[in-house]
Amino acid sequence: MADTVQQIKDRLSIVDVVSQYVKLERAGASLRARCPFHAERTPSFHVSPDRGTYHCFGCNVGGDIFSFVEAIEGLDFKGALKVLAEKAGVPLVYERPEKRDERERLFELMEVATIFYASRLSSAATKYLKGRGITEATAQTFRVGLAGDAWSELSDHLKDKRFSDKEIIDAGLAKKTERGGLNDKFRNRIMFPIADSAGRVAGFSGRIFGEKASPEAPKYLNSPETPLFHKSRILYGFDRAKQSIRKNNCAVLVEGQMDLLASHQAGWGNTLAVSGTAFTLEHAALIRRMTDNLVIALDADEAGIKAAGRAARAALQGGLNVKVAQLPKDLDPADLILQKGAEEWKKAIRDSKDIITFLLDVLEEHMKTPDRFRRSVEQVVLPFLSDVQSPIAREQYLREIAERLNVSEAAVAEALEKLPRPAEGGARATAAESSKKEVASNPTHSRSFDRAKQAFSILLWQQSLPKPSLDVAAYARELEAAIGKDALTALGTLPENEREALRFSAERLHGKSPNPQKAAEALLSVILKELFAEELREATLQLKKAESGKNEDEVERLMGVCKLLTTRIAQLHEKV
């Protein structure tokens, strides 16, 4: 494993990897961009080609190519390893099965199940898919399969492949019978494998199919929550759509697997689908790593419109720009493409409206009186407006609402202010509060310690350079003399991610300086001045006490101390 990691790092630079997700620009010795992990206007995300690392000064995340892919793709380390190995052209050599961890075993099991289902896709199922407009090529690309009517066909096959009952149950593919055997969870269903961002199958969605299917069974059945499958964090088709989403700077959200297959087949490779759950903030965060723009194209029936509304609110709260594609009544995307052609689907997406405009148009059409329209806008539209994260977009929408209602912008703003905002601040407020508590409980978060960290950051930065621009050994001695051995030792035990953040900080502040030596000396001078000033204040207080007690020897000694400290402070001022 270690050899594989090193081979990947030898073939892929941090710039190669990060530049596929964000646009980098040169900033001194490093490169910078707007952070892909949080919303910001001014770039605070820095990449060091020399050290092969990144760090954001806004949200304080950092690491190497593996941690970057883990974060931006929502993967574990082994998922990131798979993605980067494919990019680098490095073959993955797996250890013997008995040495694999639980997750690896479950991923292997899901792959075996996917192959099994695909091999069972019958002519009747293929005919049904063709009737819905799905070609054999598309079905093969998305590895569509079939679960038959036998009670334990898959479980028996997996046992033959030496998977245990516990592993089969943990993967969500079977449940225990009263007699201690296994019954397959999916039977009489067309099976759609749901993969994580690295393309590893994590779960399934099965659509009811077959003459022996129970009429009481749900139309769609999805994998339960498992160690691999978390429906609130995974989107069907994301692994195949992410490149197209980046290219088009837009994602299209549909409701079901058939809609997604039809949309991809019609040329919209940036289409995603939810899998048996509502669209969540975690889904929004996953999309936002690829684009800020989302078009929602859910079914045009009442349930679909309500689902679109819920999805839009979550997407807005997640910082996405949201549009809604209005479909003809009683037609979902798959049926629209089948009955009216791919051009009609393209037109629906391209004619999509900003969520606020869409809601206003729908309400204006259905509300017959101005009063009913106004009340509906207050009840329906304003909550969406409160979720819009961009102040500029919010002001534009506010103006549009005021014009539609024929009222002042101030009146709309006042009504908006009165709305409860449970999500406002949200995680940011919690994080800020947590940070305050941490600072309050940590005595090293003082001004003098912050100065020491700044000086220490220069030492770390210079040590990382192939050709330092100052005498590193001499500077280390001067730093120890200025802050003390204990403080320097404490700084030396900081975790590596904090040390790397300090290197980036020094590089950002002093990387363009023609004379970093001068900056280092000035910082040490400030530290010493603050130290001497504190000692002088303490000596002055002791001197006053000695004078009050008429202790002449102590007064004489302390006067000498104060004079010496005053002289040293003056010398430091002259030096600067």
C-alpha positions in Angstrom: 0.0 0.0 0.0 2.8 2.4 0.9 4.5 1.8 -2.4 1.3 2.5 -4.3 0.8 5.8 -2.5 4.4 6.8 -3.3 4.0 5.8 -6.9 0.9 8.0 -7.2 2.6 11.0 -5.5 5.5 10.5 -7.9 3.2 10.7 -10.9 0.7 13.3 -9.8 1.6 16.7 -8.3 -0.7 18.6 -6.0 -1.3 21.1 -8.9 -2.3 18.3 -11.3 -5.0 17.1 -8.9 -6.3 20.4 -7.4 -6.4 22.2 -10.8 -9.0 19.7 -12.0 -11.5 21.0 -9.4 -10.6 24.7 -9.0 -8.9 27.4 -11.1 -5.5 28.2 -9.6 -3.5 31.4 -10.0 0.1 32.2 -9.1 0.7 33.9 -5.8 4.4 34.1 -5.1 5.9 30.7 -4.4 2.5 29.1 -4.1 -0.8 29.1 -6.0 -4.2 30.2 -4.8 -7.9 29.9 -5.5 -11.3 30.4 -3.9 -11.7 27.5 -1.5 -13.9 24.7 -2.8 -14.9 23.8 0.7 -16.6 27.0 1.8 -18.1 30.1 0.2 -15.7 33.0 -0.1 -15.1 36.0 -2.4 -11.4 36.5 -1.8 -9.1 33.6 -2.5 -7.7 32.1 0.7 -7.0 28.6 -0.5 -3.2 28.1 -1.2 -1.3 25.3 -2.8 2.4 24.6 -2.5 3.9 22.7 -5.5 7.2 22.3 -3.6 5.7 20.6 -0.5 2.8 18.9 -2.3 0.2 20.3 0.1 -2.7 22.7 0.3 -4.2 24.9 3.1 -7.2 27.3 3.3 -6.9 30.2 5.7 -10.6 30.7 5.7 -11.8 27.3 6.9 -8.5 26.0 8.1 -8.4 22.7 6.1 -5.3 21.3 4.6 -3.4 18.2 3.6 -2.0 16.4 0.5 -3.6 15.0 -2.7 -5.2 12.2 -0.8 -6.9 14.3 1.8 -8.0 16.7 -0.9 -9.7 14.1 -3.0 -11.3 12.5 0.2 -12.8 15.9 1.1 -13.9 17.1 -2.3 -15.3 13.7 -3.5 -16.7 12.7 -0.1 -14.7 9.5 0.0 -12.7 7.5 2.5 -8.9 7.0 2.0 -9.3 3.9 0.0 -11.9 5.5 -2.3 -9.5 8.4 -2.8 -6.7 5.9 -3.5 -8.8 4.3 -6.2 -9.6 7.7 -7.9 -6.0 8.9 -7.8 -4.6 5.5 -9.0 -6.8 5.7 -12.0 -5.7 9.2 -12.8 -2.0 8.3 -12.3 -2.2 5.0 -14.2 -0.9 3.1 -11.2 -2.4 -0.5 -10.8 -3.8 -1.2 -7.3 -2.4 -4.4 -5.8 -4.7 -5.6 -3.1 -3.6 -7.7 -0.1 -5.0 -11.2 0.5 -8.7 -11.2 1.3 -8.2 -12.2 4.9 -6.2 -9.1 5.5 -8.8 -6.7 4.1 -10.8 -4.6 6.5 -14.6 -4.8 6.9 -15.4 -2.0 4.4 -13.2 -3.5 1.7 -14.9 -6.9 2.1 -18.3 -5.2 1.8 -17.3 -3.3 -1.3 -16.0 -6.6 -2.8 -19.3 -8.3 -1.9 -21.4 -5.5 -3.5 -19.3 -5.8 -6.7 -20.0 -9.6 -6.8 -23.7 -8.9 -6.3 -23.7 -6.3 -9.1 -22.1 -8.8 -11.5 -24.6 -11.4 -10.4 -27.7 -9.2 -11.0 -26.4 -7.9 -14.4 -25.9 -11.5 -15.5 -29.5 -12.3 -14.8 -31.0 -9.4 -16.8 -33.7 -11.2 -18.8 -35.1 -10.6 -22.2 -38.4 -9.6 -20.6 -36.6 -7.0 -18.5 -34.6 -5.7 -21.5 -37.9 -5.4 -23.4 -39.4 -3.4 -20.6 -36.4 -1.0 -20.5 -36.6 -0.6 -24.3 -40.3 0.3 -23.9 -39.2 3.1 -21.5 -36.7 4.3 -24.1 -33.5 2.8 -22.5 -31.1 1.1 -24.9 -29.1 -2.0 -24.1 -25.9 0.1 -24.3 -27.2 2.4 -21.6 -28.4 -0.5 -19.4 -24.9 -2.1 -19.7 -23.1 1.2 -19.0 -25.1 1.7 -15.7 -24.9 -2.1 -15.0 -28.6 -2.6 -14.7 -29.5 -6.1 -13.5 -32.4 -8.2 -12.3 -33.3 -9.8 -9.0 -35.4 -13.0 -9.7 -38.2 -14.5 -7.7 -36.1 -17.1 -5.8 -35.9 -16.5 -2.0 -32.2 -16.9 -1.5 -30.6 -17.0 -5.0 -28.2 -14.1 -4.3 -27.4 -15.1 -0.8 -26.5 -18.6 -1.9 -24.2 -17.2 -4.6 -22.5 -14.9 -2.2 -21.9 -17.8 0.3 -20.4 -19.8 -2.6 -18.0 -16.8 -3.0 -17.0 -17.3 0.7 -18.9 -14.3 2.2 -20.4 -14.8 5.6 -24.0 -14.4 6.6 -23.0 -11.4 8.7 -21.4 -9.7 5.7 -24.4 -10.3 3.5 -26.7 -8.9 6.1 -24.4 -5.9 6.9 -24.4 -5.1 3.1 -28.2 -4.8 3.3 -28.8 -7.6 0.8 -30.5 -10.2 3.0 -32.2 -10.7 6.3 -32.2 -13.5 8.8 -35.2 -16.0 8.7 -36.8 -17.5 11.8 -35.0 -20.7 11.0 -31.6 -19.0 10.9 -31.2 -19.0 7.1 -31.1 -15.9 4.8 -33.8 -14.4 2.5 -32.7 -12.0 -0.2 -33.9 -8.4 0.4 -34.5 -7.8 -3.4 -36.7 -10.1 -5.4 -38.7 -9.5 -8.6 -37.0 -6.2 -9.2 -34.9 -4.5 -11.9 -31.8 -3.5 -10.1 -29.9 -0.2 -10.3 -26.5 -0.2 -8.6 -25.8 3.0 -6.7 -22.0 3.9 -6.5 -20.0 6.3 -4.4 -17.9 9.0 -5.9 -15.1 6.6 -6.7 -17.4 4.3 -8.6 -17.6 1.6 -5.9 -21.1 0.1 -5.6 -22.5 1.0 -2.1 -26.2 0.1 -2.5 -29.0 -0.7 -4.8 -32.4 0.6 -5.9 -34.8 -2.0 -7.2 -37.9 -1.3 -9.3 -40.8 -3.8 -9.0 -40.9 -6.1 -12.1 -42.2 -9.6 -13.1 -45.3 -11.6 -13.1 -44.6 -13.0 -9.6 -44.1 -9.6 -8.0 -46.6 -8.8 -5.2 -49.0 -6.1 -6.1 -48.7 -4.8 -2.5 -44.9 -4.4 -2.8 -43.5 -0.8 -3.0 -42.7 0.3 -6.5 -39.1 1.1 -5.6 -37.1 -0.5 -2.8 -33.7 0.9 -1.8 -30.8 -0.5 0.3 -31.1 0.2 4.0 -28.5 2.3 5.8 -25.3 0.3 5.9 -21.6 0.9 6.6 -21.3 1.8 2.9 -24.7 3.3 2.0 -25.9 6.5 3.5 -28.8 7.8 1.4 -28.6 11.3 2.7 -25.0 11.5 1.5 -25.0 9.7 -1.8 -26.6 10.6 -5.2 -27.3 8.2 -7.9 -25.1 8.8 -10.9 -22.7 11.2 -9.2 -19.7 9.0 -10.0 -20.5 9.3 -13.8 -21.8 12.8 -13.7 -19.1 14.7 -11.8 -16.9 15.4 -14.8 -19.8 16.7 -16.9 -21.0 18.8 -14.0 -17.6 20.5 -13.8 -17.5 20.9 -17.6 -21.0 22.4 -17.8 -20.8 24.2 -14.5 -24.3 22.9 -13.7 -26.0 19.9 -12.2 -29.5 18.6 -13.1 -31.5 16.8 -10.4 -34.2 14.3 -11.3 -36.3 12.0 -9.1 -35.6 8.4 -10.2 -33.3 6.0 -11.8 -35.2 5.8 -15.1 -35.2 9.6 -15.4 -31.5 9.6 -14.9 -30.8 6.9 -17.5 -33.0 8.7 -20.0 -31.4 12.0 -19.4 -27.8 10.7 -19.7 -28.8 8.9 -22.9 -30.2 12.1 -24.2 -26.8 13.8 -23.8 -27.2 15.4 -20.3 -24.4 13.6 -18.5 -24.5 16.1 -15.7 -27.8 14.6 -14.3 -28.1 13.2 -10.8 -30.9 11.5 -8.8 -31.8 11.2 -5.2 -32.1 7.6 -3.9 -35.1 7.0 -1.7 -34.8 10.1 0.4 -35.3 13.9 0.3 -32.6 16.1 -1.1 -30.4 17.1 1.9 -27.8 19.7 2.9 -25.2 16.9 2.5 -26.3 16.4 -1.1 -26.0 20.1 -1.7 -22.5 20.1 -0.3 -21.5 17.2 -2.6 -22.8 19.1 -5.6 -21.2 22.4 -4.6 -17.8 20.9 -4.8 -18.4 20.6 -8.5 -20.6 23.6 -9.3 -22.7 26.4 -7.7 -25.6 25.8 -10.1 -28.5 23.3 -9.8 -31.5 22.8 -12.1 -34.3 20.8 -10.4 -36.4 18.8 -12.8 -38.7 16.6 -10.7 -42.1 15.2 -11.7 -44.8 17.7 -12.6 -47.4 16.0 -10.3 -48.4 17.4 -6.8 -45.9 15.1 -5.0 -43.1 16.0 -7.4 -43.8 19.8 -7.0 -43.7 19.4 -3.2 -40.4 17.4 -3.4 -39.0 20.1 -5.7 -39.8 22.7 -3.1 -38.1 20.8 -0.3 -35.1 20.1 -2.5 -34.8 23.8 -3.5 -34.8 24.9 0.1 -32.0 22.5 1.0 -30.1 23.5 -2.1 -30.5 27.2 -1.3 -29.4 26.7 2.3 -26.4 24.8 1.0 -25.3 27.9 -1.1 -26.4 26.7 -4.5 -28.0 28.8 -7.2 -31.3 27.0 -7.9 -33.5 26.9 -11.0 -36.5 24.8 -11.7 -37.4 23.1 -15.0 -41.1 23.1 -15.6 -42.2 19.8 -17.2 -45.6 19.2 -19.0 -48.2 17.9 -16.6 -48.2 14.1 -16.0 -44.9 13.6 -17.7 -41.7 12.8 -15.8 -38.3 13.4 -17.6 -38.1 9.8 -18.9 -41.6 10.0 -20.4 -41.0 13.5 -21.8 -37.8 12.3 -23.6 -39.6 9.1 -24.8 -42.8 10.8 -26.1 -41.6 14.2 -27.2 -37.8 13.7 -27.8 -34.5 14.8 -26.4 -35.0 18.4 -27.8 -38.0 18.9 -25.5 -36.0 17.8 -22.5 -33.2 20.2 -23.6 -35.7 23.0 -23.9 -37.2 22.3 -20.5 -33.7 22.6 -18.9 -32.6 25.6 -20.8 -35.9 27.4 -20.1 -35.6 26.7 -16.4 -36.3 29.7 -14.1 -34.7 30.9 -10.9 -36.6 29.3 -8.0 -38.1 32.7 -6.8 -39.3 33.6 -10.3 -40.7 30.1 -10.8 -42.7 30.3 -7.6 -44.0 33.8 -8.4 -45.1 32.7 -11.8 -47.0 29.6 -10.5 -48.7 31.6 -7.7 -49.6 34.5 -10.0 -51.2 32.1 -12.4 -53.3 30.3 -9.8 -54.2 33.0 -7.3 -57.2 34.9 -8.7 -57.1 38.0 -6.5 -54.3 40.4 -5.5 -54.9 39.6 -1.8 -54.6 35.9 -2.2 -51.5 36.3 -4.3 -49.9 38.6 -1.6 -50.7 36.1 1.2 -49.4 33.2 -0.9 -46.1 35.1 -1.6 -45.7 35.8 2.2 -46.4 32.2 3.1 -44.6 30.4 0.2 -42.0 32.6 -1.4 -40.5 34.5 1.4 -39.2 31.4 3.3 -37.3 30.5 0.1 -35.9 34.0 -0.1 -34.7 33.7 3.5 -32.7 30.6 2.4 -30.8 32.4 -0.4 -27.2 32.8 0.8 -26.0 35.5 -1.7 -26.8 39.0 -0.4 -26.8 40.3 -4.0 -29.2 37.6 -5.3 -31.4 38.2 -2.3 -31.7 41.9 -3.0 -32.5 41.2 -6.7 -35.3 38.8 -5.7 -36.6 41.2 -3.1 -36.9 43.8 -5.9 -38.7 41.4 -8.2 -41.2 40.4 -5.4 -41.9 44.1 -4.6 -42.6 44.8 -8.3 -44.9 41.8 -8.6 -46.9 42.8 -5.5 -46.7 46.5 -6.4 -45.4 47.4 -2.9 -42.1 49.0 -1.7 -38.9 47.0 -1.3 -38.8 48.1 2.3 -42.2 46.4 3.0 -41.0 43.1 1.6 -37.7 43.4 3.5 -39.7 44.1 6.7 -41.9 41.0 6.1 -38.7 38.9 5.4 -37.1 40.1 8.7 -40.1 38.8 10.7 -39.7 35.3 9.4 -38.2 32.7 11.8 -34.8 31.6 10.5 -33.9 28.3 12.3 -31.1 27.6 9.8 -29.5 31.0 9.9 -26.0 30.9 11.0 -26.4 27.1 11.6 -23.1 25.2 11.6 -21.1 28.5 11.3 -22.5 29.8 14.6 -21.9 26.5 16.3 -18.3 26.3 14.9 -17.7 29.9 16.0 -19.0 29.2 19.6 -16.8 26.1 19.8 -13.8 28.1 18.7 -14.4 30.7 21.4 -14.6 28.0 24.1 -11.4 26.4 22.8 -9.5 29.7 22.9 -10.9 30.5 26.4 -9.8 27.1 27.7 -6.3 27.2 26.1 -3.8 29.5 27.9 -1.5 29.4 24.9 -3.9 31.6 22.9 -2.4 34.8 24.1 -0.9 37.7 22.1 2.7 36.8 23.1 2.1 33.1 22.1 0.6 34.2 18.8 3.7 36.3 18.1 5.9 33.3 18.9 3.9 31.2 16.5 4.4 33.9 13.8 8.2 33.8 14.4 8.1 29.9 14.5 6.2 29.9 11.2 9.2 31.6 9.5 11.5 29.0 10.9 9.3 26.1 9.6 8.9 27.8 6.2 12.6 28.4 5.8 13.4 24.8 6.9 11.2 23.5 4.1 13.0 25.4 1.3 15.8 23.7 -0.6 17.7 27.0 -0.4 16.7 29.0 2.7 17.2 32.8 2.4 18.3 33.2 6.1 20.6 31.2 8.4 18.2 28.7 9.8 20.4 27.5 12.6 21.2 31.0 13.8 17.5 32.0 13.6 16.5 29.0 15.6 18.9 30.0 18.4 17.7 33.6 18.3 14.1 32.4 18.5 14.8 30.2 21.5 16.5 33.1 23.2 13.5 35.4 22.5 10.6 33.1 23.5 12.3 30.6 25.8 13.2 26.9 25.5 9.8 25.7 26.9 7.8 27.8 24.4 9.9 26.6 21.5 9.5 23.0 22.6 5.7 23.4 22.8 5.6 24.8 19.3 7.7 21.9 18.1 5.1 19.5 19.3 2.2 21.0 17.2 0.4 18.5 14.9 1.8 18.4 11.4 -1.4 19.9 9.9 -0.9 23.0 12.1 2.8 23.2 11.3 1.9 23.0 7.6 -0.7 25.8 8.1 2.1 27.9 9.7 4.4 27.3 6.7 1.7 28.5 4.3 1.1 31.5 6.6 4.8 32.6 6.5 5.1 31.9 2.8 2.0 34.0 2.1 3.3 36.9 4.3 7.0 36.9 3.4 7.2 34.8 0.2 7.4 38.0 -2.0 9.7 39.9 0.4 13.2 40.5 -1.1 14.6 40.3 2.5 12.8 37.7 4.8 15.8 38.1 7.2 14.7 41.6 8.0 11.1 40.5 8.6 12.3 37.7 10.9 14.5 40.2 12.8 11.7 42.7 13.2 9.4 40.0 14.5 11.9 38.8 17.1 12.5 42.4 18.1 8.7 42.9 18.7 8.6 39.7 20.8 11.6 40.9 22.9 10.1 44.4 23.3 6.8 42.9 24.5 8.7 40.6 26.9 10.9 43.4 28.3 7.9 45.7 28.6 6.0 43.0 30.6 9.1 42.6 32.8 9.4 46.3 33.2 5.8 46.6 34.4 6.3 43.9 36.9 9.6 45.5 38.2 7.9 48.9 38.5 5.1 47.4 40.6 7.7 45.8 42.9 9.6 49.0 43.1 6.6 50.9 44.3 6.0 48.3 47.0 9.7 48.5 48.1 9.5 52.3 48.3 6.4 52.0 50.4 8.1 49.6 52.7 11.3 51.8 52.8 13.5 48.8 51.8 16.4 50.8 50.4 18.5 47.8 49.2 15.5 46.4 47.3 14.7 49.9 45.9 18.2 50.2 44.6 18.2 46.7 43.0 14.8 47.2 41.3 15.9 50.7 40.0 18.8 49.0 38.4 16.5 46.4 36.8 14.1 49.0 35.5 17.0 51.0 34.1 18.4 48.0 32.3 15.1 47.0 30.8 14.4 50.5 29.7 17.8 50.6 28.0 17.2 47.3 26.2 13.8 48.4 25.0 15.4 51.7 23.7 18.1 49.7 21.9 15.5 47.5 20.2 13.6 50.6 19.0 16.9 51.9 17.5 17.5 48.6 15.8 14.2 48.8 14.0 
